[in-house]
C-alpha cells in the first residue's frame, strides 16, 4: 500500500487533471483528494471491475491515465505494457476495463456456458466443416478423401493436441506426429481439417504448431502453414530438416536439425537469424521424447535439447512487437543457470539470467527442473518456463540460502516464470494434493492454479492462490463457490448452477479456494468395448488448458469446455433469437 501511495502521491487538494470541472462536482468521489481515491481502491481490491459500472464519473476517474496504469502495475505486472503496445488507437483505459472483467470472470469460476464433446469425425452435429481452403492446398472437405480414415466404422482413437485462443487441434488417429489434423473453433463452431500436401504415402513424423492465427505442419525441409482466420495457405522450404516450429500471430520461428533459426512471416520468405553467442550450435533433439509420457510435466510444447552439450533450448515470440523473440537456455553444468536472451530485428539484445540459488529454498535435490517447455500463464506477457514438484526444504537444508518462505511441509509445485514486458522472473509455488497424483492435471493462469485429480470418480477442479508462506485463513461466513452444470433448454449447451457441497470440504482442500467446479456429470465417457479391435497406440491424454475466455478439461477422447464470456454459440430452434437474447442480457 505504501509503495502504491508513493507512486500516486499528489498534493492533498489536487484533483484529477483529466476530469472536467463539471464532472468533479457531480458526486462525492469526484471531489475526494487523490489519496482517498487510492484508499477506496485498496478497500475494493481487484473488485473494482464491478464498481466501474456504478456511474460514468467513477468510471472516468478510475480509467483515467493517472490511475489505471498504477493499478495495472500493482495488480498485474506487464498488463500496462501489453495494453499500450496493442492499443492501435483504442482507448487504453477501456482496454484495461475489458481485461479486468475477463480476469475477474475467470478467477471467480462463473462460467456462462459449457460444452461436453467427444472428439469424433463421424456424424458430427456441433461443428460445421469449413471448405475455405482448396483440397489442392491441404484443405479437407470430406473425410472420404483421407486415405486410411474410415469414419463409418468408428474405430478411431482421437488425441488432443493443442489449445490456443478458443481453437482445439486434435488428431483423429493416435499416431506420433501425424499427417492429418482437425482444428475446431469453439467461438464459431467451424471445423477446419488439414492434410499435409504431397505427403507421398508417409503417415508419421510431421511436426505441428498452432498459434492464434496459424496452423503449421512440417516434415523434412518442407513447411506448410494455414491462416486460421483468412483460410489461406502458404508453404516454404528450408535448407535443413525442420525439427521445431513456434508461432504467434502471423510469425513463425523455424528451428532446423542443427539449431539454425529462421524467422518467417506468413506469405514471405524465411529470414535466417544469426544467434551466435546465444548457444553453441549442434544436433538438436527434443528435450522430452514425446508429449505422451505420463506424469506431471506433460505439455503440448516440449522444449529442445542440444545433444552434444545437453543445453536445453526454447523460444518465445512477442505477441505485440514484430521481429522480436526470446531464446531461453538452461545449462545444468557446471552451474545451473536459466538465461533469456532478447533478439530484436535480428540482433542480440539484453540477456536476463536466473541462477539456481533463487529456487533452492523451494525445492530439494535431486528433484530438479529437467525440461524447458513454456506455457502462457496470463494474457499480458507471462510465461512459465520450467516446473518441478518437490518437498519443501527444511531449514537445516545446506542448499538453502535463507529460511524457507513456506511453513507447509507438503509437496511443492514450483514454477519459474518470466514476463517478456517487465523482464522479471518470478517463482510462484503451490501446495495442493490434486497435483501429486500421476493422473492429475493442472493449469496456472492469472496467478492461480486450477487442479484436478482425474483418477477420482468426482474429479473436482479447484482454484487456489500461490503459497504466501502462511496457511490460508478460513472465513466461515464465505464458503467456496461450488458450481456444476445442467442442460440449457434454449441453446443445447450446459449452464452454470451453484450447489451446496456434499463432501467434507477439508478433504477436498477447499479452504481459501477461489471456486470449485464439478465436471463429473459430463466429463467422462462410458468405457468403450475394444475387445474386437486393436487398442490405441498411446494412452489417453489428460490435460487442463485455457485462457481468459475458456478452460478445457481433456480426458482421453473427450473434453469439457467452460466459456467465461459469450463465446460458445449454442444451437437454437428459433433462428438464433435465443443467442441474441443472451448477448443482450450480458
VOGU-3710 file (C-alpha; in Angstrom, 3 decimals, decimal comma):
1> xxxxxxxxxx> 0,000/0,000/0,000  2,777/2,435/0,874  4,527/1,733/-2,413  1,341/2,459/-4,339  0,864/5,669/-2,325  4,343/6,818/-3,259  3,645/6,264/-6,951  0,326/8,122/-6,820  1,397/10,938/-4,485  -0,297/14,231/-5,362
11> xxxxxxxxxx> -0,833/17,427/-3,378  -3,583/16,953/-0,785  -6,096/19,204/-2,561  -5,225/18,065/-6,045  -7,914/16,902/-8,441  -7,599/14,547/-11,409  -6,306/16,676/-14,254  -8,143/14,758/-16,930  -11,602/15,447/-15,457  -13,690/18,478/-16,273
21> xxxxxxxxxx> -14,934/20,817/-13,560  -18,484/19,649/-14,268  -17,519/16,039/-13,581  -15,559/16,983/-10,493  -18,697/18,453/-8,899  -21,035/15,634/-9,915  -20,538/13,303/-6,919  -18,590/12,902/-3,720  -15,984/10,528/-5,193  -15,005/13,124/-7,803
31> xxxxxxxxxx> -14,426/15,705/-5,072  -12,222/13,492/-2,905  -8,490/14,154/-2,630  -6,375/11,853/-4,745  -5,063/9,856/-1,782  -8,593/8,985/-0,610  -9,348/7,580/-4,035  -6,351/5,338/-3,532  -7,756/4,191/-0,172  -11,015/3,277/-1,912
41> xxxxxxxxxx> -9,069/1,224/-4,455  -7,271/-0,581/-1,652  -10,569/-1,397/0,069  -12,203/-2,637/-3,132  -9,135/-4,623/-4,164  -9,480/-6,130/-7,608  -13,293/-5,954/-7,351  -13,033/-2,510/-8,895  -14,438/-4,130/-12,057  -17,924/-4,091/-10,524
51> xxxxxxxxxx> -17,521/-0,520/-9,232  -16,793/0,770/-12,726  -20,457/0,261/-13,602  -21,793/2,433/-10,752  -21,725/5,700/-12,702  -19,902/7,420/-15,556  -17,893/9,752/-13,370  -16,475/6,875/-11,299  -15,538/5,053/-14,471  -13,899/8,183/-15,898
61> xxxxxxxxxx> -11,871/8,675/-12,703  -10,656/5,121/-12,302  -9,905/4,639/-16,002  -8,014/7,925/-16,279  -4,351/7,986/-17,293  -3,442/8,989/-13,740  -4,900/5,849/-12,165  -5,377/2,774/-14,347  -1,655/2,338/-15,205  -0,781/2,324/-11,485
71> xxxxxxxxxx> -3,474/-0,225/-10,745  -2,219/-2,423/-13,590  1,347/-2,223/-12,267  0,214/-3,111/-8,761  -2,106/-5,999/-9,614  -0,934/-7,386/-12,963  2,698/-6,547/-13,847  3,067/-6,431/-17,612  -0,564/-5,547/-18,326  0,092/-1,833/-18,859
81> xxxxxxxxxx> 2,861/-2,542/-21,375  0,726/-5,136/-23,158  -2,188/-2,687/-23,489  -0,041/0,179/-24,761  1,733/-1,999/-27,337  -1,509/-3,475/-28,662  -3,819/-0,436/-28,335  -3,545/0,624/-32,006  -5,649/3,748/-31,463  -8,084/2,205/-28,957
91> xxxxxxxxxx> -8,803/3,813/-25,596  -6,256/2,302/-23,201  -8,416/2,779/-20,094  -11,323/0,962/-21,713  -8,990/-1,859/-22,762  -7,900/-2,133/-19,124  -11,539/-2,377/-18,025  -12,256/-5,184/-20,509  -9,152/-7,088/-19,494  -10,044/-6,672/-15,824
101> xxxxxxxxxx> -13,533/-8,011/-16,479  -12,169/-11,120/-18,228  -9,653/-11,791/-15,474  -12,243/-11,461/-12,726  -14,738/-13,663/-14,545  -12,200/-16,461/-14,924  -10,964/-16,150/-11,335  -14,493/-16,347/-9,959  -15,314/-19,554/-11,852  -18,617/-18,045/-13,036
111> xxxxxxxxxx> -18,741/-19,595/-16,474  -21,541/-18,523/-18,822  -21,892/-21,824/-20,687  -20,184/-25,173/-21,074  -19,881/-27,910/-23,649  -19,025/-31,584/-23,333  -17,681/-33,021/-26,570  -16,442/-36,406/-27,747  -13,796/-35,882/-30,419  -15,115/-37,722/-33,463
121> xxxxxxxxxx> -15,242/-37,491/-37,250  -18,395/-39,463/-37,892  -21,805/-37,765/-37,889  -20,612/-34,682/-36,053  -23,527/-32,362/-35,274  -21,883/-29,495/-33,428  -19,060/-28,311/-35,692  -19,575/-27,482/-39,368  -16,807/-28,350/-41,811  -15,230/-25,306/-43,455
131> xxxxxxxxxx> -14,310/-25,637/-47,135  -12,428/-22,368/-47,434  -9,057/-23,982/-48,215  -8,887/-25,844/-51,573  -8,062/-29,554/-51,408  -5,017/-28,889/-53,593  -3,629/-26,758/-50,726  -4,276/-29,300/-47,987  -7,876/-28,462/-47,121  -10,129/-31,426/-46,349
141> xxxxxxxxxx> -13,755/-31,143/-47,463  -14,769/-34,762/-46,894  -13,282/-37,437/-44,647  -13,643/-39,907/-47,514  -10,773/-38,058/-49,228  -8,351/-39,045/-46,445  -6,591/-42,325/-47,108  -6,874/-44,806/-44,270  -9,637/-42,896/-42,494  -12,961/-44,742/-42,480
151> xxxxxxxxxx> -15,437/-42,755/-40,365  -18,302/-45,218/-40,738  -16,546/-47,936/-38,734  -15,849/-45,740/-35,717  -12,521/-47,450/-34,945  -10,606/-44,281/-34,205  -8,555/-43,149/-31,251  -8,645/-39,345/-31,343  -6,000/-37,461/-29,415  -5,991/-33,886/-28,173
161> xxxxxxxxxx> -3,016/-31,912/-29,466  -3,078/-28,122/-28,870  -5,354/-25,410/-27,497  -4,944/-21,747/-28,465  -7,367/-18,789/-28,466  -10,601/-20,759/-28,499  -9,380/-23,337/-31,015  -8,717/-27,006/-30,329  -6,391/-29,008/-32,570  -6,624/-32,783/-32,379
171> xxxxxxxxxx> -5,682/-35,898/-34,310  -8,287/-38,417/-35,462  -5,676/-41,152/-35,023  -3,144/-41,646/-32,210  -0,088/-41,666/-34,426  3,083/-39,947/-33,346  3,208/-36,568/-35,147  0,511/-37,457/-37,733  -0,158/-36,090/-41,192  -3,852/-35,220/-40,696
181> xxxxxxxxxx> -5,197/-32,723/-38,144  -8,539/-31,190/-37,216  -8,956/-27,691/-35,749  -12,295/-26,894/-34,070  -13,235/-23,288/-33,254  -15,437/-23,008/-30,157  -16,364/-19,410/-30,970  -17,763/-20,054/-34,458  -18,468/-23,824/-34,400  -16,376/-24,113/-37,562
191> xxxxxxxxxx> -14,160/-27,113/-38,175  -11,071/-26,951/-40,358  -9,267/-30,127/-41,377  -5,793/-30,175/-42,930  -3,897/-32,849/-44,787  -0,170/-32,461/-45,469  0,066/-31,866/-49,265  2,043/-34,362/-51,348  2,980/-36,496/-48,347  3,892/-39,404/-50,665
201> xxxxxxxxxx> 2,286/-42,041/-48,502  4,011/-41,018/-45,241  1,818/-41,186/-42,117  4,251/-40,260/-39,339  6,875/-37,694/-38,387  5,019/-34,432/-39,102  5,891/-31,511/-36,815  2,921/-29,364/-35,808  2,341/-25,985/-34,165  -0,650/-23,719/-33,671
211> xxxxxxxxxx> -0,865/-20,098/-32,572  -3,692/-17,605/-32,506  -3,639/-17,255/-36,330  -1,565/-20,006/-37,932  -1,619/-23,790/-38,002  1,662/-25,331/-39,172  2,733/-28,795/-40,315  6,312/-29,614/-41,335  8,217/-32,661/-42,453  11,777/-32,807/-43,701
221> xxxxxxxxxx> 12,580/-29,438/-45,267  9,015/-28,590/-46,275  6,711/-26,496/-44,119  3,023/-25,753/-44,763  1,010/-23,108/-42,898  -2,692/-22,304/-42,961  -4,150/-18,992/-41,820  -6,996/-19,826/-39,430  -8,823/-16,527/-39,970  -8,290/-15,920/-43,695
231> xxxxxxxxxx> -8,380/-19,550/-44,893  -5,170/-19,039/-46,857  -2,251/-21,417/-47,369  1,457/-20,780/-47,834  4,438/-23,096/-47,858  8,191/-22,703/-47,695  11,290/-24,877/-47,839  14,365/-24,684/-45,636  17,983/-25,734/-46,196  17,895/-28,286/-43,350
241> xxxxxxxxxx> 15,248/-30,578/-41,865  12,765/-28,811/-39,612  12,658/-30,182/-36,051  10,685/-27,457/-34,275  8,188/-24,665/-35,024  6,864/-21,910/-32,768  4,187/-19,487/-33,957  2,498/-16,316/-32,695  0,288/-14,082/-34,830  1,457/-14,327/-38,450
251> xxxxxxxxxx> 5,061/-15,030/-37,435  6,779/-18,370/-37,040  10,209/-19,445/-35,831  11,590/-22,408/-37,756  14,328/-24,348/-35,959  16,319/-26,808/-38,041  18,222/-30,011/-37,342  21,464/-28,219/-36,405  19,821/-25,455/-34,344  19,715/-22,824/-37,082
261> xxxxxxxxxx> 16,873/-20,325/-36,696  14,711/-18,809/-39,421  12,132/-16,070/-38,845  9,201/-16,484/-41,199  6,273/-14,152/-41,843  3,232/-15,768/-43,425  3,427/-15,325/-47,196  7,072/-14,190/-47,195  10,447/-15,904/-47,460  12,205/-17,172/-44,315
271> xxxxxxxxxx> 14,992/-14,975/-42,961  17,991/-16,569/-41,291  18,812/-15,159/-37,840  22,396/-15,225/-36,612  22,268/-16,224/-32,944  26,000/-16,741/-32,474  26,842/-16,346/-28,804  23,424/-17,428/-27,540  24,337/-21,127/-27,608  26,766/-23,489/-29,288
281> xxxxxxxxxx> 25,076/-24,927/-32,356  24,866/-28,641/-32,920  22,498/-31,519/-33,465  19,128/-30,704/-31,941  16,697/-33,138/-30,349  13,548/-32,962/-28,250  14,039/-32,423/-24,531  11,242/-34,870/-23,875  10,907/-37,596/-26,480  7,178/-37,232/-26,888
291> xxxxxxxxxx> 4,368/-35,487/-25,096  2,795/-38,891/-24,432  4,915/-39,759/-21,389  2,619/-39,742/-18,315  3,500/-37,622/-15,327  3,463/-34,082/-14,078  5,292/-32,352/-16,879  3,139/-33,133/-19,921  2,972/-30,223/-22,359  1,997/-29,675/-25,951
301> xxxxxxxxxx> 5,113/-27,565/-26,335  8,141/-29,542/-25,111  11,449/-27,749/-25,477  14,560/-28,866/-27,345  17,942/-30,188/-26,272  21,363/-29,707/-27,858  22,534/-33,308/-27,924  26,262/-32,581/-27,676  26,229/-30,152/-24,746  22,944/-31,109/-23,070
311> xxxxxxxxxx> 21,824/-27,468/-23,024  18,037/-27,107/-23,023  16,645/-24,698/-25,583  13,305/-22,976/-26,135  11,818/-19,946/-27,913  9,081/-17,341/-27,342  7,742/-14,907/-29,963  6,499/-11,499/-28,797  2,752/-11,182/-29,480  2,852/-7,386/-29,759
321> xxxxxxxxxx> 6,191/-6,471/-31,402  7,304/-7,537/-34,865  10,722/-9,143/-35,286  11,148/-9,665/-31,550  11,590/-13,065/-29,963  13,365/-14,623/-26,996  15,776/-17,550/-26,731  15,673/-19,488/-23,457  18,595/-21,712/-22,452  19,074/-23,829/-19,355
331> xxxxxxxxxx> 22,557/-25,091/-18,523  22,835/-27,818/-15,894  26,645/-27,905/-15,634  28,831/-26,575/-14,132  26,239/-24,168/-12,689  22,509/-24,438/-13,137  21,549/-21,246/-14,904  18,459/-20,144/-16,801  19,010/-17,418/-19,404  16,575/-15,435/-21,544
341> xxxxxxxxxx> 18,111/-13,573/-24,494  16,154/-10,962/-26,398  16,525/-10,922/-30,190  15,301/-7,680/-31,740  15,344/-7,057/-35,506  17,750/-9,946/-35,972  20,273/-8,698/-33,409  21,035/-9,786/-29,852  19,665/-7,521/-27,179  19,782/-7,807/-23,422
351> xxxxxxxxxx> 20,287/-11,064/-21,521  18,350/-11,921/-18,356  19,786/-14,596/-16,062  18,330/-16,630/-13,228  20,586/-18,798/-11,070  19,782/-21,956/-9,157  20,251/-20,260/-5,787  16,992/-18,393/-6,407  14,911/-21,564/-6,154  16,975/-23,652/-3,712
361> xxxxxxxxxx> 14,729/-22,538/-0,841  11,720/-24,111/-2,528  12,993/-27,395/-3,901  15,096/-30,300/-2,625  17,753/-32,012/-4,694  17,972/-34,354/-6,557  14,488/-33,450/-7,806  15,057/-30,540/-10,112  13,955/-28,790/-13,284  14,771/-31,174/-16,112
371> xxxxxxxxxx> 12,996/-29,697/-19,113  12,082/-26,419/-20,729  8,536/-26,177/-22,038  6,988/-22,759/-21,974  3,312/-22,249/-21,300  1,499/-18,926/-21,143  0,384/-18,149/-17,600  -1,572/-14,982/-18,413  -2,545/-12,811/-21,370  -0,093/-9,986/-20,613
381> xxxxxxxxxx> 3,365/-11,386/-21,192  3,736/-14,075/-18,527  5,298/-17,440/-19,433  6,096/-20,462/-17,294  9,485/-21,771/-18,425  10,105/-24,694/-16,037  8,278/-26,654/-13,361  9,164/-29,273/-10,774  7,488/-30,990/-7,840  9,417/-31,440/-4,587
391> xxxxxxxxxx> 9,106/-31,347/-0,843  9,659/-28,007/0,851  13,268/-27,847/2,108  13,794/-27,979/5,859  15,501/-25,017/7,450  18,581/-27,192/8,018  18,984/-27,991/4,325  22,547/-26,900/3,437  21,469/-25,949/-0,099  19,166/-23,207/1,120
401> xxxxxxxxxx> 20,436/-19,655/1,310  17,826/-18,333/3,722  14,857/-19,517/5,764  12,232/-21,270/3,661  9,251/-18,988/2,941  6,860/-21,958/3,281  5,562/-23,193/6,580  3,863/-26,098/4,856  5,926/-29,306/4,630  3,807/-30,917/1,939
411> xxxxxxxxxx> 4,784/-31,112/-1,716  5,519/-28,049/-3,793  4,718/-27,369/-7,408  7,416/-24,809/-8,167  7,269/-22,800/-11,392  9,860/-20,439/-12,829  8,071/-17,721/-14,805  9,270/-14,802/-16,920  7,359/-11,749/-18,165  8,519/-10,513/-21,565
421> xxxxxxxxxx> 7,364/-6,941/-20,819  8,690/-6,378/-17,304  11,696/-8,693/-17,950  11,241/-10,078/-14,424  11,479/-13,656/-13,129  9,022/-14,931/-10,518  8,758/-18,271/-8,671  5,146/-18,965/-7,740  4,662/-22,230/-5,855  1,582/-24,136/-4,829
431> xxxxxxxxxx> 0,594/-26,743/-2,232  -2,358/-28,845/-3,324  -2,943/-32,562/-3,072  -4,602/-32,729/-6,505  -1,236/-32,135/-8,221  0,539/-35,077/-6,567  -1,164/-37,895/-8,496  0,117/-39,269/-11,794  -3,433/-38,800/-13,063  -3,573/-35,150/-12,009
441> xxxxxxxxxx> -3,849/-32,181/-14,335  -3,353/-28,530/-13,575  -3,006/-25,125/-15,185  -1,512/-21,891/-13,881  -3,341/-18,811/-15,111  -3,534/-15,235/-13,779  -1,541/-16,160/-10,661  -3,911/-19,007/-9,776  -3,637/-22,766/-10,137  -6,582/-24,884/-11,227
451> xxxxxxxxxx> -6,031/-28,563/-10,493  -7,954/-31,805/-10,703  -7,191/-35,430/-9,935  -8,750/-37,171/-12,946  -8,357/-40,605/-11,342  -11,102/-39,697/-8,873  -14,716/-40,522/-9,658  -15,561/-36,899/-8,870  -12,602/-35,011/-10,261  -13,375/-31,553/-8,906
461> xxxxxxxxxx> -11,439/-28,673/-10,397  -10,262/-26,399/-7,582  -8,690/-22,951/-7,992  -6,100/-21,735/-5,465  -3,751/-18,803/-4,971  0,006/-19,410/-4,809  1,553/-20,053/-1,424  2,303/-16,893/0,508  4,222/-18,568/3,321  1,299/-18,802/5,738
471> xxxxxxxxxx> -1,719/-21,108/5,808  -4,923/-19,576/4,389  -7,332/-18,147/6,926  -10,767/-19,697/6,786  -13,738/-17,341/6,714  -16,771/-19,417/7,680  -19,100/-16,654/6,508  -17,877/-17,015/2,918  -17,799/-20,581/1,685  -16,050/-21,512/-1,533
481> xxxxxxxxxx> -18,458/-21,263/-4,513  -19,175/-24,713/-5,927  -20,552/-24,962/-9,468  -21,920/-27,813/-11,518  -23,517/-27,997/-14,982  -27,100/-28,579/-16,070  -28,509/-28,716/-19,619  -29,830/-25,495/-21,119  -33,221/-25,799/-22,811  -32,575/-22,837/-25,125
491> xxxxxxxxxx> -29,115/-23,470/-26,547  -28,423/-27,167/-26,113  -25,306/-26,315/-24,127  -24,684/-26,661/-20,398  -25,266/-23,811/-17,986  -23,896/-22,956/-14,555  -25,654/-23,949/-11,363  -24,308/-23,231/-7,884  -24,932/-26,057/-5,442  -24,036/-26,782/-1,809
501> xxxxxxxxxx> -21,170/-29,122/-1,021  -21,970/-32,746/-0,330  -18,417/-33,693/0,641  -16,124/-32,857/3,516  -14,543/-29,572/2,446  -11,383/-30,228/4,421  -10,735/-33,398/2,431  -11,082/-31,515/-0,848  -8,717/-28,770/0,308  -11,278/-26,080/-0,396
511> xxxxxxxxxx> -10,174/-23,779/2,390  -9,261/-20,481/0,808  -10,093/-21,689/-2,730  -11,478/-19,263/-5,310  -14,027/-21,780/-6,585  -14,614/-25,458/-7,336  -16,136/-26,992/-10,482  -17,737/-30,408/-10,709  -17,303/-31,771/-14,255  -18,262/-35,337/-13,321
521> xxxxxxxxxx> -21,781/-35,425/-14,787  -20,476/-34,852/-18,317  -16,690/-35,111/-18,294  -16,234/-38,903/-18,604  -17,442/-41,114/-21,419  -18,506/-44,667/-20,649  -15,674/-47,133/-21,309  -15,562/-48,417/-24,880  -15,507/-52,155/-25,508  -12,373/-52,504/-27,640
531> xxxxxxxxxx> -12,088/-56,291/-27,442  -12,998/-56,655/-31,106  -10,221/-54,456/-32,477  -6,692/-53,301/-31,772  -6,086/-50,963/-28,816  -4,829/-47,408/-29,358  -1,112/-46,862/-29,779  -0,847/-44,470/-26,850  -2,708/-43,891/-23,597  -5,286/-41,115/-23,487
541> xxxxxxxxxx> -4,247/-37,534/-22,858  -5,234/-35,814/-19,622  -4,809/-32,078/-19,625  -6,189/-28,825/-18,236  -5,696/-25,835/-20,549  -7,288/-22,481/-21,297  -7,043/-18,698/-21,194  -9,211/-15,755/-20,103  -12,113/-16,904/-22,287  -12,105/-20,697/-21,939
551> xxxxxxxxxx> -10,993/-23,539/-19,712  -10,799/-27,116/-21,048  -10,515/-30,391/-19,168  -9,337/-33,092/-21,573  -9,724/-36,709/-20,506  -8,912/-39,310/-23,132  -11,090/-38,895/-26,213  -13,382/-36,190/-24,838  -13,212/-32,750/-23,285  -15,371/-30,322/-21,349
561> xxxxxxxxxx> -15,056/-26,640/-22,241  -16,214/-23,818/-19,965  -16,742/-20,376/-21,500  -16,242/-17,296/-19,333  -17,872/-14,954/-21,851  -20,483/-15,359/-24,561  -18,046/-17,377/-26,610  -19,779/-20,671/-27,468  -22,723/-20,235/-29,845  -25,427/-22,720/-28,979
571> xxxxxxxxxx> -27,977/-24,427/-31,151  -31,335/-22,721/-31,113  -34,703/-23,674/-32,514  -35,822/-20,069/-33,060  -33,451/-18,884/-35,760  -30,820/-17,637/-33,364  -33,099/-15,346/-31,329  -32,150/-17,044/-28,055  -28,497/-16,345/-28,741  -29,232/-12,654/-29,292
581> xxxxxx> -31,260/-12,538/-26,070  -28,292/-13,994/-24,186  -25,979/-11,388/-25,669  -28,368/-8,558/-24,722  -28,700/-9,850/-21,149  -24,921/-9,926/-20,750
//
